[in-house]
Amino acid sequence: MPLPLSTRRHSLSHIMAQATRMVMGADARLAIGPDIDTGWYYDIDFGDTTLEEAKLRDIEKKMRSIVRDGQEYRQFSLSVADAKAFTKALGEDYKLEMIEDLSAKWETVISFFANLGKFQNPDYAGFEFLDNPDSYCIENAEWMVVIPEKQWKTDFDFRTSTFIDMCQGPHVQFTSEIPEDSFKLDKLAGAYWRGDAKNKQLTRIYGLAFESKTELDAYEHMMEEAKKRDHRILGKKLKLFTVSDMVGSGLPLIQPNGMIIREAIKDYLWDLHKDRGYDRVCTPHLAKEELYQTSGHAGKYLEDMFSVYGGTSKENFFLKPMNCPHHMQIFADNQFSYRDMPVRYFEPATVYRDEKTGQLSGLTRVRSITQDDGHLFCRVGQIRDEVSSIVDVIKQFYTTFGLMDGYWVSLSIRDPLTPEKYLGGDDVWEIAEQALEEAAIANNLNYKPMPGEAAFYGPKLDFMFKDAIGREWQLATIQCDFNQPARFKLSFKNEKNEDEQPVVIHRAISGSLERFMGIMIEHFAGTFPLWLAPEQVRIIPVGENFFGYADEVYAELRKSGLRVKFDDSTDSLGKKMRNAEIDHVNYILVVGDAEMQARTVAVRNYKTQDKTTEAISDFTSRMKTEIKTKAL
């Protein structure tokens, strides 16, 4: 059976750490090196030395040498005390700190891996090896630890180990099992130790690894295409949004062009809901701590929340991290019966979360998040139908944006090993998880159970979509929640006039407007479908003599509701055309003598480069149809 790709990637992180030591010297102190979706990374402390990008080539060359050498991975274990002594002797301060943490969690044995090969590592030459130690042997391990400190003996020749790292594994058995052309080093970045800005900043080295060179090349091609589509660059060029240092990181300002796109998406979302029994509501941006204590956010989410102090009221508030506690209060203020159920609230509202500064990026990772939020209050027996209705909306919405090919759904459920992470009892979770799975089956969703991915208050269906260049994004979500209504003591009157607790279904279709906009900017490479485009048409007269006719065309198109501009600048025709293309204008209309005489326009489609000549009325009619059908 072939080795999992994750095992190869994790092995490569250790191979890279070994190669980095060989290139940069023993003073490089290792932190953590996990595998990730595209390869791996390793955080390393180089002390006063700076790792330059040029050195990555040397490290990669050493990695390939290690792979060819076919070094063997050999696992051994040490008690916590011996592991501390060993890592301390090697000067591995970050590993020592991790051992302290593991010890605090009642771990008693620490796992290490040694690479055995033809290279001899001088780091280990200073240890004294005794032939007959007067000591105890660690059972079922390859190490014998001798007191005093720094005296060790192994069943294999420890002095021929090329590299040793603390790790649970798994790894390949031999480095030669990794195809030499299936990986490469990618880039450098900064990373605070343990993700805390108060700690030292380490150097993070990223690597790429795939099943084959073909897959690696395909990924690199996709990344090159992604650079061309970077929403931060296109957003600035097309004047869609801006980020101001004076306003703050992660708080984007939407410009007029961006606002057109944002409002068009928001209006479309409401169009998909208004005939499905939803009512619009509006809630404030902040609330007292009591609300979040009741909801559970203050206990599970407090470090990600912004606190606000009222200078006049002298009261403490929090900017809302989620809309659901507010919607619970709206429901609670009504006296509903079973005849009213389900009750459905719709609110595209901005929430605030204190994301780490280093993770903020344009529109796709922000601190002000406008969710197209919805909450449904229903009975257990109504869950499947309500989820089905939401699934219909999701399918229609993402079909419109051309994202339904290759989608899949994560059935995000609890991690059974960490029950303390979640609110509510097992009985409640079992009902919720089963209801969502039944709904997924009933709607023929391509779903996979994903333990450990649930929200702290309930399981969910997370919809995964691929954009135009094959990148995967988690966007829509449906979450089933028995905990929030219980914590807020919500109820309605059932057929027996008894209080019955509703189930709450949380749902977001686009996820968040900011992130969805960022993804769509890249998905469409800045050339939006006509219904979304900030500037749909630009009229370019070939000379000043035709300004009058161009103005007539402009007035006619404006009257038809099109977003149109008239370039009456003194630039040359060629420059005007280039400017329109730089601005990604969908349709460029050129008017000159022939067009003025025939009362037509010369039409150029920016996306397809097709050229036609049409009557003004025919062109406007075609534009209205393209907008109405939301054609791609």
KAFENGI-V555302 format. One record per backbone hydrogen bond with DSSP energy under -1.0 kcal/mol. CO is the residue of the C=O (numbers start at 0). NH is the residue of the N-H. E is the energy in kcal/mol with one decimal. If there is no record, write none. Layout:
<<CO	NH	E> <CO	NH	E>>
This chain:
<<3	7	-1.5> <4	8	-2.7> <5	9	-2.4> <6	10	-2.2> <7	11	-2.4> <8	12	-1.5> <9	13	-1.2> <10	14	-2.2> <11	15	-2.8> <12	16	-1.8> <13	17	-2.5> <14	18	-2.6> <15	19	-2.9> <16	20	-2.0> <17	21	-1.9> <18	22	-1.8> <19	23	-3.5> <20	24	-2.2> <24	27	-1.4> <28	44	-3.2> <31	42	-3.0> <33	40	-1.7> <37	208	-2.2> <38	35	-1.9> <39	206	-2.8> <41	204	-2.3> <42	30	-2.5> <43	202	-2.8> <44	28	-2.9> <45	48	-2.1> <51	54	-1.5> <52	55	-1.7> <54	58	-2.3> <55	59	-2.8> <56	60	-2.0> <57	61	-2.0> <58	62	-2.3> <59	63	-2.0> <60	64	-1.5> <61	65	-2.3> <62	66	-2.4> <63	67	-2.4> <64	68	-1.7> <66	69	-1.1> <70	174	-2.6> <71	115	-2.6> <73	113	-3.1> <75	111	-3.0> <77	109	-3.2> <78	82	-3.1> <79	83	-2.4> <80	84	-2.1> <81	85	-2.7> <82	86	-2.7> <83	87	-2.3> <84	88	-2.1> <85	89	-1.7> <86	91	-2.6> <90	92	-1.5> <91	95	-2.2> <92	96	-2.0> <93	97	-1.9> <94	98	-2.3> <95	99	-2.0> <96	100	-1.8> <97	101	-2.5> <98	102	-2.6> <99	103	-1.9> <100	104	-1.0> <101	106	-2.6> <102	105	-1.8> <107	79	-1.3> <109	77	-2.3> <110	166	-1.5> <111	75	-2.2> <112	164	-2.3> <113	73	-2.8> <114	161	-2.9> <115	71	-2.3> <120	123	-1.5> <121	124	-1.4> <123	126	-1.1> <127	151	-1.1> <132	134	-1.5> <137	140	-1.2> <141	154	-1.9> <143	152	-1.9> <149	127	-1.7> <150	145	-1.7> <152	143	-2.6> <155	157	-1.3> <156	159	-1.9> <157	160	-1.8> <160	120	-1.0> <162	114	-3.1> <164	112	-2.6> <172	72	-2.5> <173	176	-2.0> <174	177	-1.8> <178	181	-1.7> <181	209	-2.3> <183	207	-3.3> <186	205	-2.8> <188	203	-3.6> <190	201	-3.4> <191	194	-2.7> <192	195	-1.4> <195	198	-2.2> <199	192	-2.4> <201	190	-2.1> <202	43	-2.8> <203	188	-1.9> <204	41	-1.6> <205	185	-3.1> <206	39	-1.9> <207	183	-2.0> <211	215	-2.0> <212	216	-3.0> <213	217	-2.1> <214	218	-2.1> <215	219	-2.3> <216	220	-2.3> <217	221	-2.1> <218	222	-2.3> <219	223	-2.1> <220	224	-2.1> <221	225	-2.1> <222	226	-1.8> <223	227	-1.3> <224	228	-1.2> <229	233	-2.6> <230	234	-2.5> <231	235	-1.1> <232	236	-2.5> <233	237	-2.9> <234	239	-3.0> <239	254	-1.8> <241	252	-3.5> <243	247	-2.9> <247	250	-1.3> <249	366	-3.3> <249	367	-1.3> <252	241	-2.4> <254	258	-2.6> <255	259	-1.5> <256	260	-1.3> <257	261	-2.7> <258	262	-2.7> <259	263	-1.9> <260	264	-2.2> <261	265	-2.4> <262	266	-2.8> <263	267	-2.0> <264	268	-2.3> <265	269	-1.9> <266	270	-2.3> <267	271	-1.7> <269	272	-1.1> <269	273	-2.7> <272	275	-2.4> <272	277	-1.0> <278	345	-2.4> <284	319	-2.5> <286	317	-2.7> <287	290	-1.1> <288	292	-2.0> <289	293	-2.2> <290	294	-2.1> <291	295	-1.2> <291	297	-2.4> <295	299	-1.9> <296	300	-3.1> <300	303	-1.9> <301	304	-1.9> <303	353	-2.9> <305	318	-2.2> <307	316	-3.6> <309	313	-2.2> <314	309	-3.1> <316	307	-3.4> <317	286	-2.0> <319	351	-2.7> <322	326	-1.9> <323	327	-2.2> <324	328	-1.3> <325	329	-1.5> <326	330	-2.2> <327	331	-2.4> <328	332	-1.0> <330	333	-1.8> <335	492	-2.1> <336	339	-1.6> <342	376	-3.2> <343	278	-2.3> <344	374	-1.8> <345	280	-1.9> <346	348	-1.4> <346	372	-1.4> <348	370	-2.2> <350	368	-3.0> <352	354	-2.1> <355	358	-1.7> <356	359	-1.3> <360	363	-1.1> <360	364	-1.6> <364	360	-2.0> <366	352	-1.8> <368	350	-3.2> <369	512	-3.3> <370	348	-1.3> <370	372	-2.1> <372	346	-2.9> <373	506	-2.3> <374	344	-2.8> <375	504	-2.7> <376	342	-2.4> <377	502	-3.4> <378	381	-1.8> <379	382	-1.4> <381	385	-2.4> <382	386	-2.9> <383	387	-2.4> <384	388	-2.1> <385	389	-2.1> <386	390	-2.8> <387	391	-2.1> <388	392	-1.7> <389	393	-2.6> <390	394	-2.8> <391	395	-2.2> <392	396	-2.9> <393	397	-2.6> <394	398	-1.7> <395	399	-1.7> <397	402	-3.0> <398	401	-1.3> <403	406	-1.3> <407	463	-3.3> <408	447	-2.1> <409	411	-1.4> <409	461	-2.6> <410	449	-3.0> <411	459	-1.9> <412	451	-1.3> <412	453	-1.6> <414	417	-1.7> <417	420	-1.8> <418	421	-1.6> <424	428	-1.8> <425	429	-2.6> <426	430	-1.7> <427	431	-2.2> <428	432	-3.0> <429	433	-2.1> <430	434	-2.3> <431	435	-2.1> <432	436	-2.0> <433	437	-2.5> <434	438	-2.0> <435	439	-2.4> <436	440	-2.3> <437	441	-2.6> <438	442	-1.7> <439	444	-2.6> <440	443	-1.6> <444	446	-1.6> <445	408	-3.0> <447	410	-2.8> <449	412	-1.4> <449	452	-1.5> <455	422	-3.2> <457	454	-1.6> <458	479	-1.9> <459	411	-2.5> <460	477	-2.1> <461	409	-3.2> <462	474	-2.5> <463	407	-1.8> <464	472	-3.0> <466	469	-1.9> <470	466	-2.4> <472	464	-2.8> <475	462	-2.7> <476	507	-2.1> <477	460	-3.2> <478	505	-2.6> <480	503	-2.5> <482	486	-2.7> <483	487	-2.2> <484	489	-2.7> <491	499	-2.9> <492	337	-2.2> <493	496	-2.2> <497	493	-2.8> <499	491	-2.0> <502	377	-2.6> <503	480	-2.8> <504	375	-2.3> <505	478	-3.4> <506	373	-1.2> <507	476	-2.4> <509	511	-1.4> <511	515	-2.7> <512	516	-2.4> <513	517	-2.4> <514	518	-2.5> <515	519	-2.6> <516	520	-2.6> <517	521	-1.5> <518	522	-2.9> <519	523	-2.6> <520	525	-1.8> <523	526	-2.2> <528	531	-1.8> <528	532	-1.7> <535	586	-1.8> <536	564	-1.9> <537	588	-3.1> <538	566	-2.5> <539	590	-1.8> <542	545	-1.8> <543	546	-1.7> <545	549	-2.4> <546	550	-2.3> <547	551	-1.5> <548	552	-2.4> <549	553	-2.5> <550	554	-2.3> <551	555	-2.1> <552	556	-2.5> <553	557	-2.4> <554	558	-2.1> <555	559	-1.1> <556	561	-2.0> <557	560	-1.7> <562	535	-1.7> <562	536	-2.0> <564	538	-2.9> <565	567	-1.2> <571	575	-2.4> <572	576	-2.3> <573	577	-2.3> <574	578	-2.7> <575	579	-2.0> <576	580	-1.9> <577	581	-2.7> <578	582	-1.8> <579	584	-2.2> <580	583	-1.5> <585	605	-2.7> <586	537	-2.2> <587	603	-2.1> <588	539	-3.6> <589	601	-2.1> <590	541	-2.3> <591	595	-2.4> <592	596	-2.5> <593	597	-2.0> <594	598	-1.1> <594	599	-2.2> <600	613	-2.3> <601	589	-2.7> <602	611	-2.3> <603	587	-2.4> <604	608	-2.7> <609	604	-2.7> <611	602	-3.3> <613	600	-2.4> <614	618	-2.5> <615	619	-2.5> <616	620	-2.1> <617	621	-2.2> <618	622	-2.3> <619	623	-2.4> <620	624	-1.9> <621	625	-2.2> <622	626	-2.4> <623	627	-2.7> <624	628	-2.4> <625	630	-1.8>>
